[in-house]
Amino acid sequence: MGRSRGGLTTKIHLACDGGGRPLGMVVTAGQRHESTQLEPLLDTIRVPRTGGSGRPRKRPTHLIADRGYSYSTCRRLLRQRRITHTIPERSDQQQARVRRGPRGGRPPRVDLVRYRQRNVVERAIARLKQHRAIATRYDCEDRRVPSRVVV
């Protein structure tokens, strides 16, 4: 979210639909890495069924993520949950595959047209940052509670 005297303050891990509406959110400390928060973020998603009957949907049809989620643990989690995904490979992973030689394996295929849709999440986060309750600490009454309030 921003900088303080001690460094980065908080991170918002956000899952949203194609229209930019938030489906799930996890707020963590600034030093927490994105790849460790994928499973808790996927667990926060609950989309009610139309008509109000039945279990809410918890599994997205497709996930688009940036290179911060390009780890084997994230890909394995998405395969276990049968979620198709578009995550480009990090540059250090490409170099490691070249060093391994012919056993390097096939690189994950990335649909660049679909990957361009990731800007919807970036715009949703920019909209959230415009709210004063998220951008500042004025809503915090008790300092032992996390200082970011997300609606």
C-alpha positions in Angstrom: 0.0 0.0 0.0 2.8 2.5 0.8 5.9 3.3 2.6 6.5 4.2 6.3 9.7 4.8 8.2 10.1 1.1 8.7 9.6 0.1 5.0 6.6 -1.3 3.2 3.5 -1.4 5.5 0.8 -3.8 4.2 -0.1 -5.8 1.1 -3.5 -6.4 -0.2 -3.9 -9.8 -2.0 -7.1 -9.4 -4.1 -9.1 -11.8 -6.2 -11.7 -10.2 -8.4 -14.0 -11.2 -11.3 -13.7 -10.0 -14.9 -15.7 -6.8 -14.0 -13.3 -5.7 -11.3 -15.6 -6.7 -8.4 -13.7 -8.1 -5.4 -14.4 -11.7 -4.6 -11.8 -12.3 -1.9 -9.2 -10.4 -0.1 -6.3 -11.1 2.3 -4.3 -8.3 4.0 -0.8 -9.2 5.1 2.4 -7.6 6.3 4.5 -6.0 3.6 7.3 -8.5 3.8 4.9 -11.5 3.2 5.4 -13.0 -0.3 2.5 -13.4 -2.7 3.0 -17.1 -3.4 2.5 -18.0 0.3 -1.0 -16.3 0.3 -2.5 -18.0 -2.8 -4.3 -20.8 -0.8 -5.8 -18.4 1.8 -6.9 -16.1 -1.0 -8.6 -18.9 -2.9 -10.3 -20.0 0.3 -11.9 -16.5 0.8 -13.7 -16.7 -2.6 -17.5 -17.4 -2.2 -19.8 -16.5 -5.1 -23.5 -17.2 -4.2 -25.6 -19.1 -6.7 -28.2 -17.3 -8.7 -31.6 -17.8 -7.1 -30.1 -18.2 -3.6 -30.2 -21.9 -3.5 -27.2 -24.3 -3.3 -23.7 -24.0 -2.1 -21.7 -20.9 -3.1 -19.1 -21.3 -5.8 -15.6 -21.5 -4.4 -13.6 -22.5 -7.5 -12.9 -20.0 -10.3 -13.1 -21.2 -13.9 -9.7 -19.5 -14.7 -7.1 -17.7 -12.7 -4.8 -15.0 -14.2 -1.9 -14.0 -12.0 1.4 -12.2 -12.3 4.9 -13.7 -12.1 4.9 -13.5 -8.3 2.7 -16.6 -8.3 5.0 -18.5 -10.7 6.2 -21.2 -8.3 5.8 -24.9 -8.5 3.8 -24.9 -5.2 1.3 -22.5 -6.6 1.0 -24.4 -9.9 0.6 -27.7 -8.0 -2.2 -26.1 -5.8 -4.1 -24.9 -8.8 -3.8 -28.3 -10.5 -5.1 -30.1 -7.3 -8.1 -27.7 -7.3 -8.6 -28.2 -11.1 -8.2 -24.5 -11.8 -6.9 -23.5 -15.2 -4.4 -20.7 -15.0 -2.4 -18.2 -16.9 0.8 -17.4 -15.1 3.9 -16.4 -17.0 7.3 -17.9 -16.1 9.8 -15.8 -14.1 13.1 -15.0 -15.9 15.1 -17.0 -13.3 13.0 -20.1 -14.0 13.8 -19.8 -17.7 17.5 -19.7 -17.1 17.3 -22.7 -14.8 15.6 -24.7 -17.5 18.3 -23.9 -20.0 21.0 -25.0 -17.4 19.2 -28.4 -16.9 19.5 -29.2 -20.5 17.1 -31.5 -22.3 15.5 -32.5 -19.0 14.4 -28.9 -18.5 10.8 -29.7 -19.4 8.2 -27.9 -21.4 7.6 -24.3 -20.3 4.1 -23.4 -19.2 2.1 -22.0 -22.1 0.9 -18.4 -21.6 -2.0 -17.0 -23.4 -0.9 -13.3 -23.8 -4.3 -12.1 -24.9 -5.9 -13.5 -21.7 -2.9 -12.3 -19.6 -3.7 -8.7 -20.7 -7.0 -9.0 -18.7 -4.9 -8.9 -15.5 -5.1 -5.1 -15.5 -8.7 -5.5 -14.1 -7.2 -6.4 -10.8 -4.7 -3.6 -10.9 -7.5 -1.1 -11.5 -9.6 -2.6 -8.7 -6.7 -2.1 -6.3 -6.2 1.5 -7.5 -9.9 2.1 -6.8 -9.5 0.7 -3.3 -6.5 2.9 -2.6 -8.6 6.0 -3.2 -10.6 5.3 -0.1 -9.2 7.1 2.9 -10.0 4.3 5.3 -7.6 2.0 3.4 -4.9 4.5 2.5 -4.5 5.8 6.1 -4.7 4.6 9.6 -7.4 6.9 10.9 -10.0 4.1 11.4 -7.9 2.2 13.8 -9.1 2.6 17.4 -7.0 -0.1 19.0 -3.4 -0.3 18.0 -3.2 -4.0 18.6 -5.6 -4.6 15.7 -4.2 -4.6 12.2 -4.2 -1.0 11.1 -5.7 -1.4 7.6 -9.4 -1.5 7.4 -10.7 -3.0 4.2 -14.4 -2.9 3.3 
